[in-house]
Every structure is written in structure tokens, then in C-alpha cells.
Amino acid sequence: MLETPMSKTDRLTRTLSLSLEVRATPAITAMPSRPEGILDLRFDAHGGNITVTYDLRHVTIPALEAWLAANGLPLSKSLPSRLWRRWLAFKDDNRRDQAAIVHQCCSVPPAKD
């Protein structure tokens, strides 16, 4: 069996800023727990944006969006924000797929099963 480069110790991290539908209050920002893969959450000074650092192996943008909404922080429903999140999700999927590929050099024969 081939060993993929995306082992349990590898991290595929991404940091992005997302617009919130409602302003984050100090009570909401003190969330008790985070799901596995969310490495850091920060809110801007006005509470209108959230900056998230996460591991692509464990978290997807739709899952992050659902978790934030369940904790009282729905993301913006504006068309540009929704399109931006879908574009980011597409890029995340591509990055995950690329990390799982075992690249072959033209001078290296493929591994035998």
C-alpha cells in the first residue's frame, strides 16, 4: 500500500477572515469548546468579522459555517460573502486533493503493489 504524504502528523492549515451576520458580543466570543481542527479564532475590534485558522484535514468551510451558526455566530448571508465562501471551499477541496496525491517523478518507476 502506498503511503500518502498527508499523514496524521501533517497539517494543512489555512487562515481566513469571514464576515458575520451579527456583531459578536463578548459573551458569544467566549465559546466553551471548538471542534477538532479549529486552531485559532479571533474577532475584529468591532465584532463584525472572524478570523479562523483551521486544519483542512479536519474542518471544511460548510462545517465551520454550521458550527458558528449553532453557537450564535451566523456568517453573512450577502451574495458576495456566500460566493466568497464557496470559492474558498472549492480551493480547500483542491488543496486537500493535491495533498493526498503521491507525486511521481518521470525518472522514478511507480511502486509495485
Rosetta constraint file for C-alpha pairs under 8 A:
AtomPair CA 1 CA 113 HARMONIC 6.40 0.50
AtomPair CA 2 CA 111 HARMONIC 7.63 0.50
AtomPair CA 3 CA 102 HARMONIC 7.88 0.50
AtomPair CA 4 CA 100 HARMONIC 5.79 0.50
AtomPair CA 4 CA 101 HARMONIC 6.74 0.50
AtomPair CA 4 CA 102 HARMONIC 5.92 0.50
AtomPair CA 5 CA 10 HARMONIC 7.95 0.50
AtomPair CA 5 CA 99 HARMONIC 6.51 0.50
AtomPair CA 5 CA 100 HARMONIC 6.24 0.50
AtomPair CA 5 CA 101 HARMONIC 7.37 0.50
AtomPair CA 5 CA 102 HARMONIC 6.69 0.50
AtomPair CA 6 CA 10 HARMONIC 5.80 0.50
AtomPair CA 6 CA 11 HARMONIC 7.86 0.50
AtomPair CA 6 CA 99 HARMONIC 5.91 0.50
AtomPair CA 6 CA 100 HARMONIC 5.72 0.50
AtomPair CA 11 CA 55 HARMONIC 5.99 0.50
AtomPair CA 11 CA 56 HARMONIC 7.48 0.50
AtomPair CA 11 CA 57 HARMONIC 7.12 0.50
AtomPair CA 12 CA 55 HARMONIC 5.22 0.50
AtomPair CA 12 CA 56 HARMONIC 5.21 0.50
AtomPair CA 12 CA 57 HARMONIC 6.43 0.50
AtomPair CA 12 CA 96 HARMONIC 7.77 0.50
AtomPair CA 13 CA 53 HARMONIC 6.73 0.50
AtomPair CA 13 CA 54 HARMONIC 5.47 0.50
AtomPair CA 13 CA 55 HARMONIC 4.47 0.50
AtomPair CA 13 CA 56 HARMONIC 5.97 0.50
AtomPair CA 14 CA 52 HARMONIC 7.98 0.50
AtomPair CA 14 CA 53 HARMONIC 5.54 0.50
AtomPair CA 14 CA 54 HARMONIC 5.61 0.50
AtomPair CA 14 CA 55 HARMONIC 6.57 0.50
AtomPair CA 14 CA 56 HARMONIC 7.08 0.50
AtomPair CA 15 CA 51 HARMONIC 6.88 0.50
AtomPair CA 15 CA 52 HARMONIC 5.49 0.50
AtomPair CA 15 CA 53 HARMONIC 4.18 0.50
AtomPair CA 15 CA 54 HARMONIC 6.57 0.50
AtomPair CA 16 CA 51 HARMONIC 5.57 0.50
AtomPair CA 16 CA 52 HARMONIC 5.57 0.50
AtomPair CA 16 CA 53 HARMONIC 6.65 0.50
AtomPair CA 17 CA 49 HARMONIC 6.57 0.50
AtomPair CA 17 CA 50 HARMONIC 5.58 0.50
AtomPair CA 17 CA 51 HARMONIC 4.22 0.50
AtomPair CA 17 CA 52 HARMONIC 6.35 0.50
AtomPair CA 18 CA 49 HARMONIC 5.56 0.50
AtomPair CA 18 CA 50 HARMONIC 5.37 0.50
AtomPair CA 18 CA 51 HARMONIC 6.34 0.50
AtomPair CA 18 CA 52 HARMONIC 7.90 0.50
AtomPair CA 18 CA 75 HARMONIC 7.15 0.50
AtomPair CA 18 CA 81 HARMONIC 7.88 0.50
AtomPair CA 19 CA 48 HARMONIC 6.12 0.50
AtomPair CA 19 CA 49 HARMONIC 4.49 0.50
AtomPair CA 19 CA 50 HARMONIC 6.49 0.50
AtomPair CA 19 CA 75 HARMONIC 5.93 0.50
AtomPair CA 19 CA 76 HARMONIC 5.51 0.50
AtomPair CA 19 CA 81 HARMONIC 7.09 0.50
AtomPair CA 20 CA 24 HARMONIC 7.85 0.50
AtomPair CA 20 CA 48 HARMONIC 5.42 0.50
AtomPair CA 20 CA 49 HARMONIC 5.45 0.50
AtomPair CA 20 CA 50 HARMONIC 6.99 0.50
AtomPair CA 20 CA 73 HARMONIC 6.67 0.50
AtomPair CA 20 CA 74 HARMONIC 6.03 0.50
AtomPair CA 20 CA 75 HARMONIC 4.20 0.50
AtomPair CA 20 CA 76 HARMONIC 4.79 0.50
AtomPair CA 21 CA 48 HARMONIC 7.59 0.50
AtomPair CA 21 CA 73 HARMONIC 7.30 0.50
AtomPair CA 21 CA 74 HARMONIC 5.56 0.50
AtomPair CA 21 CA 75 HARMONIC 4.98 0.50
AtomPair CA 21 CA 76 HARMONIC 4.06 0.50
AtomPair CA 21 CA 77 HARMONIC 6.70 0.50
AtomPair CA 22 CA 48 HARMONIC 6.79 0.50
AtomPair CA 22 CA 73 HARMONIC 6.86 0.50
AtomPair CA 22 CA 74 HARMONIC 7.02 0.50
AtomPair CA 22 CA 75 HARMONIC 7.85 0.50
AtomPair CA 22 CA 76 HARMONIC 7.82 0.50
AtomPair CA 23 CA 46 HARMONIC 7.33 0.50
AtomPair CA 23 CA 47 HARMONIC 4.86 0.50
AtomPair CA 23 CA 48 HARMONIC 4.91 0.50
AtomPair CA 23 CA 49 HARMONIC 7.98 0.50
AtomPair CA 24 CA 28 HARMONIC 6.20 0.50
AtomPair CA 24 CA 29 HARMONIC 6.41 0.50
AtomPair CA 24 CA 43 HARMONIC 7.63 0.50
AtomPair CA 24 CA 47 HARMONIC 4.59 0.50
AtomPair CA 24 CA 48 HARMONIC 6.54 0.50
AtomPair CA 24 CA 73 HARMONIC 6.91 0.50
AtomPair CA 25 CA 29 HARMONIC 6.23 0.50
AtomPair CA 25 CA 47 HARMONIC 6.85 0.50
AtomPair CA 26 CA 30 HARMONIC 6.51 0.50
AtomPair CA 27 CA 31 HARMONIC 7.98 0.50
AtomPair CA 28 CA 71 HARMONIC 7.51 0.50
AtomPair CA 28 CA 72 HARMONIC 6.88 0.50
AtomPair CA 28 CA 73 HARMONIC 7.64 0.50
AtomPair CA 29 CA 43 HARMONIC 7.71 0.50
AtomPair CA 31 CA 71 HARMONIC 7.62 0.50
AtomPair CA 34 CA 38 HARMONIC 6.40 0.50
AtomPair CA 36 CA 58 HARMONIC 6.59 0.50
AtomPair CA 36 CA 59 HARMONIC 7.64 0.50
AtomPair CA 37 CA 54 HARMONIC 5.45 0.50
AtomPair CA 37 CA 55 HARMONIC 4.85 0.50
AtomPair CA 37 CA 56 HARMONIC 7.43 0.50
AtomPair CA 37 CA 57 HARMONIC 7.46 0.50
AtomPair CA 37 CA 58 HARMONIC 5.01 0.50
AtomPair CA 37 CA 59 HARMONIC 5.70 0.50
AtomPair CA 38 CA 52 HARMONIC 7.33 0.50
AtomPair CA 38 CA 53 HARMONIC 6.20 0.50
AtomPair CA 38 CA 54 HARMONIC 4.32 0.50
AtomPair CA 38 CA 55 HARMONIC 6.39 0.50
AtomPair CA 38 CA 59 HARMONIC 7.08 0.50
AtomPair CA 39 CA 52 HARMONIC 7.64 0.50
AtomPair CA 39 CA 53 HARMONIC 5.36 0.50
AtomPair CA 39 CA 54 HARMONIC 5.11 0.50
AtomPair CA 39 CA 55 HARMONIC 7.09 0.50
AtomPair CA 40 CA 51 HARMONIC 7.93 0.50
AtomPair CA 40 CA 52 HARMONIC 5.71 0.50
AtomPair CA 40 CA 53 HARMONIC 4.94 0.50
AtomPair CA 40 CA 54 HARMONIC 6.90 0.50
AtomPair CA 41 CA 50 HARMONIC 6.89 0.50
AtomPair CA 41 CA 51 HARMONIC 5.79 0.50
AtomPair CA 41 CA 52 HARMONIC 4.77 0.50
AtomPair CA 41 CA 53 HARMONIC 6.58 0.50
AtomPair CA 42 CA 50 HARMONIC 5.67 0.50
AtomPair CA 42 CA 51 HARMONIC 5.05 0.50
AtomPair CA 42 CA 52 HARMONIC 6.55 0.50
AtomPair CA 43 CA 47 HARMONIC 5.68 0.50
AtomPair CA 43 CA 48 HARMONIC 7.51 0.50
AtomPair CA 43 CA 49 HARMONIC 5.90 0.50
AtomPair CA 43 CA 50 HARMONIC 4.51 0.50
AtomPair CA 43 CA 51 HARMONIC 6.16 0.50
AtomPair CA 44 CA 48 HARMONIC 6.62 0.50
AtomPair CA 44 CA 49 HARMONIC 5.64 0.50
AtomPair CA 44 CA 50 HARMONIC 6.40 0.50
AtomPair CA 44 CA 51 HARMONIC 7.75 0.50
AtomPair CA 54 CA 59 HARMONIC 6.69 0.50
AtomPair CA 55 CA 59 HARMONIC 6.10 0.50
AtomPair CA 56 CA 60 HARMONIC 6.44 0.50
AtomPair CA 56 CA 92 HARMONIC 6.82 0.50
AtomPair CA 56 CA 96 HARMONIC 6.77 0.50
AtomPair CA 57 CA 96 HARMONIC 7.02 0.50
AtomPair CA 59 CA 63 HARMONIC 6.43 0.50
AtomPair CA 59 CA 64 HARMONIC 6.63 0.50
AtomPair CA 60 CA 64 HARMONIC 6.12 0.50
AtomPair CA 60 CA 89 HARMONIC 7.00 0.50
AtomPair CA 60 CA 92 HARMONIC 7.60 0.50
AtomPair CA 61 CA 65 HARMONIC 5.97 0.50
AtomPair CA 61 CA 85 HARMONIC 7.14 0.50
AtomPair CA 61 CA 88 HARMONIC 7.65 0.50
AtomPair CA 61 CA 89 HARMONIC 5.70 0.50
AtomPair CA 62 CA 66 HARMONIC 6.20 0.50
AtomPair CA 62 CA 89 HARMONIC 7.65 0.50
AtomPair CA 63 CA 67 HARMONIC 6.13 0.50
AtomPair CA 64 CA 68 HARMONIC 6.13 0.50
AtomPair CA 65 CA 69 HARMONIC 6.20 0.50
AtomPair CA 65 CA 74 HARMONIC 7.13 0.50
AtomPair CA 65 CA 75 HARMONIC 6.64 0.50
AtomPair CA 66 CA 70 HARMONIC 6.14 0.50
AtomPair CA 66 CA 74 HARMONIC 7.98 0.50
AtomPair CA 67 CA 71 HARMONIC 6.36 0.50
AtomPair CA 68 CA 72 HARMONIC 6.45 0.50
AtomPair CA 68 CA 73 HARMONIC 4.95 0.50
AtomPair CA 68 CA 74 HARMONIC 5.87 0.50
AtomPair CA 68 CA 75 HARMONIC 7.50 0.50
AtomPair CA 69 CA 73 HARMONIC 4.87 0.50
AtomPair CA 69 CA 74 HARMONIC 4.14 0.50
AtomPair CA 69 CA 75 HARMONIC 7.10 0.50
AtomPair CA 70 CA 74 HARMONIC 7.79 0.50
AtomPair CA 76 CA 81 HARMONIC 6.16 0.50
AtomPair CA 76 CA 82 HARMONIC 7.35 0.50
AtomPair CA 77 CA 81 HARMONIC 6.57 0.50
AtomPair CA 77 CA 82 HARMONIC 6.21 0.50
AtomPair CA 78 CA 82 HARMONIC 6.20 0.50
AtomPair CA 79 CA 83 HARMONIC 6.08 0.50
AtomPair CA 80 CA 84 HARMONIC 5.98 0.50
AtomPair CA 81 CA 85 HARMONIC 6.22 0.50
AtomPair CA 82 CA 86 HARMONIC 6.28 0.50
AtomPair CA 83 CA 87 HARMONIC 6.18 0.50
AtomPair CA 84 CA 88 HARMONIC 6.23 0.50
AtomPair CA 85 CA 89 HARMONIC 6.06 0.50
AtomPair CA 86 CA 90 HARMONIC 6.16 0.50
AtomPair CA 87 CA 91 HARMONIC 6.30 0.50
AtomPair CA 88 CA 92 HARMONIC 6.11 0.50
AtomPair CA 89 CA 93 HARMONIC 6.19 0.50
AtomPair CA 90 CA 94 HARMONIC 6.35 0.50
AtomPair CA 91 CA 95 HARMONIC 6.18 0.50
AtomPair CA 92 CA 96 HARMONIC 6.15 0.50
AtomPair CA 93 CA 97 HARMONIC 6.12 0.50
AtomPair CA 94 CA 98 HARMONIC 6.07 0.50
AtomPair CA 95 CA 99 HARMONIC 6.17 0.50
AtomPair CA 96 CA 100 HARMONIC 6.46 0.50
AtomPair CA 97 CA 101 HARMONIC 6.74 0.50
AtomPair CA 104 CA 108 HARMONIC 6.52 0.50
AtomPair CA 104 CA 109 HARMONIC 7.73 0.50
AtomPair CA 104 CA 110 HARMONIC 7.03 0.50
AtomPair CA 105 CA 109 HARMONIC 7.95 0.50
